[in-house]
Amino acid sequence: MANVIIKETQNPAILKFEFPDFIVRNESFEFKNIDEASTSPLAQKLFYLPFVKTVMISGNFIAIERYNIVEWDDVKDAVADQINEFVNNGGNIITPSETKKKQPATVYGETTPNPAVLKFVVSRMLTKTAMEFKNIDDTAASPLAKELFKFPFVKEIFIDENYVSVTKYEVADWSEITFEVRTFIKEYIENGGTVIDETIVVNNPKVEKQKIENFDNLDTTSQQIINILEEYVKPAVASDGGNILFDSYDEKEKRVKVVLQGACNGCPSSTFTLKSGIENMLKDMLNDNDIKVEAVNG
């Protein structure tokens, strides 16, 4: 007998309905409408509810994103009852034959300005949430990162949009390990493995500062700095397999602190980029020659 447990997520629009056992293994599914859900009879049934926006199925849970026409408190118990009834009456969550189909993906390696980092670009979107992982204990939100850390030469991992940046230890050369890592990522994705569980947000204070709801609480200069970083700097560093996050701005010292992620963290050219690139840009665009930029982790 299925008996789902209702769990809230960091996103108030998304609720998780957890099962006592796995419902799918080594794969995940996301459906935006009833047509996309042709491989999931349960998801199709859920789309008959007018407030259901997205259905995600992974591991031992079904996550549902709602439209704003209802509050979860008003409907969550009814949804849980409907899921329980469907499963207990023998309904298929995912059509069995479809779970074996591979979803072809292309993966290729790109060099970055950081010789320790290679960027593995995938032919499909992997995540809406950029995440950095320093070790295997950080990987609760990313089964892919957890598997990659099992390679002894993997030091750090950064995942964003359609790529995975892997930082290696010096013990191995890229010429020896690139094919192995690329093949692993390709097969993992083709077999439907979960890259990042978007419903799990790691409680990271650096990430918390980036949240839009906190933006309005910042001073005007900090808001301007974030806007400049988002519009002019992030696209450039993303193309190199990295990311930059605003950390803080000290009005007295005119000091901007940023967090470097992925290929940018520990890159030999990152100091030059910060000083001659980002610092000069902020000085020019904010019309203040006293602005200083430093990385809190670089």
N, C-alpha and C positions, 0 to 999 in steps of 0.2 A: 504493500500500500504506500503510495507516494504521500508525503505530507510536507509540503514546501514551507520553508521558513522565510518570512519577509524581512529583508534587511535594507536599511537606508544606505545611500552612497553620498559622496561629497557633492554630487550634483543633485539638487532637490527635485529635478525633473525625472531622474532615473531611480528606479527601485529594482532591487534584485530579489528574485524568488529562488531560494537555494534548496536543492535536493539533498537527501542524505548520502547519495552515491553519484558517481559520474554519469552524466547523460550523453556526453560525447567525449571522445578521447583524441588528443593530439590535433584538434581542429577547432575552429570557431566559425560562427556564422553571424552575419548582420543583414537584416532585411529592413528596407525603407518603406515597402508597400506590399500589398497582397500578391502582386505579380512576381516580385522578387522572391517571395516566400514559397514558391512552387515545390521546393524540396522539404518544406516543413509544414505538415498538416496542422500542428499546434499553432505555429506563427500565423498561418492563414486564418485560423479561428479567432486569434487575438485581434487581428486587424479588423474584424467586424465591430470591435469596440471603437466608437468614434474618437476617443481620446488617445488611442495608441499611435505614436509617431514612428518609433523604431523598436524592433525586437532583436536582441543580441543573445545568442546561445553559445555557451563555452563552458568546458569543464563540468561543474556540478550545478550550474545556475542558468536561469533565464533572466536577462535584464531588459526592462521595458522603459523606454523614454516616452513621456506623455506630452500631449499638447496642453496649453495653459487653460483650456476650458474647464478642467476639473482640478481638484486637489487630491493627492494620493490618499489622504486620510479618509476621503469619502468613498473611494472605490477599491482600495488595495485588498481588503478582505474578500470582496466579490471576485476579484481577479485570481486570487490564490485559490478560492473554491473552484473556479472554472478550470484552472490548471490541474488541480488535484483530481477533479472529476474526469477530465479528458485522459489523463495518464492511467488512472485506476480502471478505466473502461477499456484499456488496451490500445489507446491511440498512439500513433507514432509521433515522437517529437521531431525526428529527422527521418526521412525516407531511407531505409537501410542501404539500398543500392547506390544512392547518391554519395554516401560518405566515403566510398572507395574511389571516387573520381578525382584524379589529380587536376589542379588548377595551374596550368603552365605559367611560369614566371621567368623573366630574364634577370640575371644578377651580374653586374660587372664591377671590377675594382677600379677606383680612381685614386691617384696619389694626392696628397695634401701638402701644404707648406711644412707640416710637421712630419719628419721622417719616421716617427714612431707610430703614426696613425695612417690607416688606409680606410677609404670611404667606399662601402659596398652599396651601390645604387641598384634599386629594385624597380621593376617595370610596373609597380602598382603602389598605391598609397598604403603605408604601414600604420600610421598613427596620426591623430590630430594633436597629440600632446607630446612635446619634446621632453625626453627624460634622459638623465645621466646616471650611470651605475658605476660606483667605485669598486665594488666587490660583490660576491655572490649573496651576501646577507642583505644587500639593497634591492634584490630582484623580485620582491613579492608581486610587483605589478607587471613583470615581464618574463614569462616563461622562456622566450627566446634568449634574453640576456643570461638567464640562469644556465641554460644549456651551453652558451658560448663560454661562460666562465669555467666550464669543465675542461677546456683546452688549457694546458699549463702555461702557455705563452700569452694568454689574454690578460691584460692589466686593467683596462677600463673600457666601458662601452657607452656610446651616445647614440640614441635613436630619435630621428625626427622625420616627419613627412614620409619620404620614399627612400630613406637611406639609413644604413647602420655604420657608424664610425667605430672602428676597433683600434684601441691603443695596445701595442704589444710590449712585452719585456724585451730587453736587449739580447736575451739568450737565443732568439730566433731571428732569421732574416725573412723579409717578405717574400723573397724569391722561393723560399722553401715552404711557406705556409699559405700563400694567397689562394692557391687552387683548392686546398683543403677547406678553408673557411668559406670561400665563395660557394663551393659545392654544398657544404652543410646548410648555409643560409637558404640557398635555392631549394633544396629538398625539403627543408623545414616548412618553408612558405607554400610550396606546391602541395604538401600534404595537409595544408590547412591549419598549421600550428598557430597558436596565439602569439602575436608579437608583443603587444601591450594590451592589458585589460584596462580599457578606458574608464571603467567604473571604480578602479582603485587609484586613489591619488595619494602618493607618498607624502607624509606630513613633513615637508621640507621648508624651513623658513625662507630660504632663498627663492623657492618657487612661489610661496605664499605672496611674496612682495610683488610678483608679476601679475597677480590676479586683478582683473578689471575692477572688481568691487572696491579694491584698495586704492585704485588710481585717484579717485576723487578726494581722498583724504590727504594727498600729497600737496606740497607747496607748488606754486606755478612753475618755478625753474625745474624742479624734479619732473613735472609732467612734460615740460618741453624737452628735457633730456631723453626721457623714455620715448617720446614721439620721434625724435631724431634717430635714436638707436633702432627703433622698429622699422622706420622707413628707409634709412640710408645705410645702416651698418649691418643689420641682421641678414639681408639678402646676400651680401658679399661674403660674410663669414659662413653662411649656410652652404654656399657653393664650394667652400673649402672643407666642408664636413664638420663645422663647428657651430657654436652659438654664443651669444653674449647676453647677459641679463643685467639689468640695473639693480644695484644693491642699495646705494644711499648717496645723498648729496649733503655735504657740510657747507652751509651758507657762509660761515665765518672764514673757513680755510679755502673756500671755492674748490673743494676736493670732491671729485666724482669717483665713487667706487663701483666697479663692475665685477661680475663673475664670468669667467671664461669656461666654456664647456667643449667637450669633444676634441677635435683637432686643435682648437685654439689653446687649450690648457696645456702648458708646458712646451708650446711651440717656440723654437728659437727666434722666430721673427715676430712673436706676439708683442714683445716690448716695443719694438720699432713701430708696429701697427698701432698700438695704443698711443704712443707719443706723437708720431708724425702724422698718423691718419686720424684717429678718433679725437684726440685732444685738439688738434688743429681745426677739425671740423666744428667741434663744439665752441671753441673760441670764436670762430668766424660766425657761426649761426646764432650764437647767443650774444655776440658783440662784447665779449669779455675776455681779455688777454690773460687774466689771472687764473683761468680754469685749469685744474690739474686732473689727470685721469690715472687711476691705478687699479690693478686687478687684485682682488682680495685673495685669489688663489693662484696668481701667476708670478 
